């Protein structure tokens, strides 16, 4: 699977197919402009450290993502000069988290 593939988007996602590339672009923009570090805490949990100036953008994006992919759990909090964004999924959606982690890693190095 490449980071450009949408094959990993689960059927439970209610975002219309035509809007998915736009949402991916929003995540890519967040990764490229605000993602400082990524750590895999467990197979079902990622930790992202974001630039605190991206708080409004991150809150808006994760709010909209939660409404179409309700299996995601996002927790955003200030933490020692950065924003801590914890992303969790149930075990059945680890492949979605894997793909998101790959996109994030690619965005940080782009």
C-alpha contacts under 8 A as a table, 3 or more apart, distances in Angstrom:
res1	aa1	res2	aa2	distance
1	X	5	X	6.37
1	X	7	X	7.99
2	X	5	X	5.36
3	X	99	X	6.60
3	X	102	X	6.25
3	X	103	X	5.43
3	X	106	X	7.86
5	X	8	X	7.17
6	X	9	X	5.58
7	X	10	X	7.97
8	X	95	X	6.66
8	X	96	X	5.74
8	X	99	X	6.99
9	X	13	X	6.96
9	X	96	X	6.56
10	X	13	X	5.68
10	X	93	X	7.91
10	X	96	X	7.49
11	X	14	X	7.79
12	X	69	X	6.74
13	X	68	X	5.50
13	X	69	X	4.82
13	X	70	X	7.82
14	X	68	X	4.78
14	X	69	X	6.62
15	X	19	X	6.62
15	X	20	X	6.62
15	X	68	X	5.37
15	X	69	X	7.78
16	X	19	X	5.49
16	X	20	X	6.69
17	X	20	X	5.33
17	X	21	X	7.96
18	X	21	X	6.91
19	X	22	X	5.36
19	X	23	X	6.42
20	X	23	X	5.07
20	X	24	X	6.16
21	X	24	X	5.06
21	X	25	X	6.13
22	X	25	X	4.98
22	X	26	X	6.32
23	X	26	X	4.99
23	X	27	X	6.42
24	X	27	X	5.10
24	X	28	X	6.08
25	X	28	X	4.88
25	X	29	X	6.05
26	X	29	X	5.09
26	X	30	X	6.29
26	X	61	X	7.59
27	X	30	X	5.04
27	X	31	X	6.15
27	X	61	X	7.78
28	X	31	X	5.06
28	X	32	X	6.06
28	X	103	X	7.09
28	X	104	X	7.07
28	X	107	X	6.03
29	X	32	X	5.10
29	X	33	X	5.98
29	X	107	X	7.87
30	X	33	X	5.33
30	X	34	X	5.43
30	X	35	X	6.61
30	X	54	X	7.75
30	X	57	X	7.78
30	X	58	X	7.36
31	X	34	X	5.63
31	X	35	X	4.68
31	X	104	X	5.55
31	X	107	X	5.19
31	X	108	X	5.97
32	X	35	X	6.45
32	X	107	X	4.90
32	X	108	X	5.46
32	X	109	X	7.96
32	X	110	X	6.98
34	X	50	X	5.16
34	X	51	X	4.90
34	X	53	X	7.92
34	X	54	X	6.23
35	X	38	X	7.61
35	X	48	X	6.81
35	X	49	X	6.03
35	X	50	X	4.61
35	X	51	X	6.51
35	X	104	X	7.74
35	X	108	X	6.49
36	X	48	X	7.49
36	X	49	X	5.38
36	X	50	X	5.38
36	X	51	X	6.60
36	X	108	X	7.44
37	X	48	X	5.79
37	X	49	X	5.06
37	X	50	X	7.24
38	X	46	X	7.15
38	X	47	X	5.70
38	X	48	X	4.60
38	X	49	X	6.38
38	X	101	X	7.95
38	X	104	X	7.76
38	X	105	X	7.47
39	X	46	X	5.89
39	X	47	X	5.10
39	X	48	X	6.53
40	X	43	X	7.16
40	X	45	X	6.24
40	X	46	X	4.63
40	X	47	X	6.24
41	X	44	X	7.82
41	X	45	X	5.46
41	X	46	X	5.65
41	X	47	X	6.70
42	X	45	X	5.07
42	X	46	X	7.12
43	X	91	X	7.72
43	X	94	X	6.55
44	X	88	X	5.58
44	X	89	X	5.35
44	X	90	X	6.35
44	X	91	X	6.06
44	X	93	X	7.94
44	X	94	X	5.74
44	X	97	X	7.11
45	X	86	X	7.00
45	X	87	X	5.60
45	X	88	X	4.45
45	X	89	X	6.68
45	X	97	X	7.75
46	X	86	X	5.82
46	X	87	X	5.11
46	X	88	X	6.51
46	X	97	X	7.73
46	X	101	X	7.60
47	X	84	X	6.92
47	X	85	X	5.81
47	X	86	X	4.65
47	X	87	X	6.35
48	X	84	X	5.96
48	X	85	X	5.06
48	X	86	X	6.37
48	X	87	X	7.90
49	X	82	X	6.13
49	X	83	X	5.60
49	X	84	X	4.94
49	X	85	X	6.32
50	X	54	X	7.03
50	X	82	X	5.73
50	X	83	X	4.92
50	X	84	X	6.47
50	X	85	X	7.34
51	X	54	X	5.79
51	X	55	X	7.74
51	X	82	X	5.50
51	X	83	X	6.22
52	X	55	X	5.59
52	X	78	X	7.62
52	X	81	X	7.10
52	X	82	X	5.22
52	X	83	X	5.27
53	X	56	X	7.71
54	X	57	X	5.31
54	X	58	X	5.96
55	X	58	X	5.11
55	X	59	X	6.00
55	X	83	X	7.24
56	X	59	X	5.19
56	X	60	X	6.14
57	X	60	X	5.26
57	X	61	X	6.12
58	X	61	X	5.14
58	X	62	X	6.03
59	X	62	X	5.41
59	X	63	X	5.94
59	X	76	X	7.60
60	X	63	X	5.19
60	X	64	X	6.33
61	X	64	X	5.30
61	X	65	X	6.10
62	X	65	X	4.87
62	X	66	X	5.92
62	X	74	X	6.77
63	X	66	X	5.25
63	X	67	X	6.55
64	X	67	X	5.23
64	X	68	X	6.80
65	X	68	X	5.48
65	X	69	X	5.89
65	X	70	X	7.80
65	X	72	X	7.92
66	X	69	X	5.22
66	X	70	X	5.04
66	X	71	X	7.52
66	X	72	X	6.03
66	X	73	X	7.25
66	X	74	X	7.75
67	X	70	X	5.81
69	X	72	X	6.12
70	X	73	X	7.64
71	X	89	X	5.94
71	X	90	X	6.82
71	X	93	X	7.86
72	X	87	X	6.89
72	X	88	X	5.86
72	X	89	X	5.10
72	X	90	X	7.90
73	X	86	X	7.85
73	X	87	X	5.74
73	X	88	X	4.98
73	X	89	X	6.29
74	X	85	X	6.73
74	X	86	X	5.62
74	X	87	X	4.77
74	X	88	X	6.52
75	X	84	X	7.79
75	X	85	X	5.55
75	X	86	X	5.06
75	X	87	X	6.73
76	X	83	X	6.76
76	X	84	X	5.63
76	X	85	X	4.48
76	X	86	X	6.53
77	X	83	X	5.66
77	X	84	X	5.24
77	X	85	X	6.62
78	X	81	X	7.15
78	X	82	X	6.04
78	X	83	X	4.57
78	X	84	X	6.00
79	X	82	X	5.33
79	X	83	X	5.63
79	X	84	X	5.93
80	X	83	X	7.99
88	X	97	X	7.90
89	X	92	X	7.85
89	X	93	X	5.95
89	X	94	X	6.61
89	X	97	X	7.05
90	X	93	X	5.63
90	X	94	X	6.94
91	X	94	X	5.39
92	X	95	X	7.85
93	X	96	X	5.38
93	X	97	X	6.75
94	X	97	X	5.04
94	X	98	X	6.06
95	X	98	X	4.92
95	X	99	X	6.23
96	X	99	X	5.19
96	X	100	X	6.22
97	X	100	X	5.01
97	X	101	X	6.05
98	X	101	X	5.12
98	X	102	X	6.31
99	X	102	X	5.09
99	X	103	X	6.29
100	X	103	X	5.06
100	X	104	X	6.12
101	X	104	X	5.03
101	X	105	X	6.13
102	X	105	X	5.14
102	X	106	X	6.13
103	X	106	X	5.13
103	X	107	X	6.04
104	X	107	X	5.01
104	X	108	X	6.25
105	X	108	X	5.25
105	X	109	X	6.60
106	X	109	X	5.41
106	X	110	X	6.08
107	X	110	X	5.13
